[in-house]
Amino acid sequence: MSANDKSMHGVFIRFRVMAVIAGVMSLLLWFVDLPVVYLIDNPSLKDQVSWIPYVHGYTYPFYVLTAIHLAAKKRWSVPRMIGLILAGTLPVASFIAERRLAQSMATK
């Protein structure tokens, strides 16, 4: 394995980890925090989930940076890079993007 292959592997692994973390945090935000805050009138429960938007807010920028780094290393077009970044905004989309990239990298 050449040095460039090792570098690409590291970038890809970082992206995969951040895609999973961003996906989990997005699911927690959309399906735990937001329903509790806007649909359930329980201050105690709201206090218990109040950490979710903060953690999501800190992890998403790292997902964006790893997506940009991966796209730059792969020399992808700007629209493809933006699509990869936007995959982190919807629940489950980052999981789909990660899986598709893993499959495409495995076939090469």
Stockholm file with secondary structure:
# STOCKHOLM 1.0

chainA/1-108         MSANDKSMHGVFIRFRVMAVIAGVMSLLLWFVDLPVVYLIDNPSLKDQVSWIPYVHGYTYPFYVLTAIHLAAKKRWSVPRMIGLILAGTLPVASFIAERRLAQSMATK
#=GR chainA/1-108 SS CCHHHHHHHHHHHHHHHHHHHHHHHHHHIIIIIHHHHHHCCCHHHHHHTTHHHHHHHHHHHHHHHHHHHHHHHHTCCHHHHHHHHHTTTSTTHHHHHHHHHHHHHHTC
#=GC SS_cons         CCHHHHHHHHHHHHHHHHHHHHHHHHHHIIIIIHHHHHHCCCHHHHHHTTHHHHHHHHHHHHHHHHHHHHHHHHTCCHHHHHHHHHTTTSTTHHHHHHHHHHHHHHTC
//
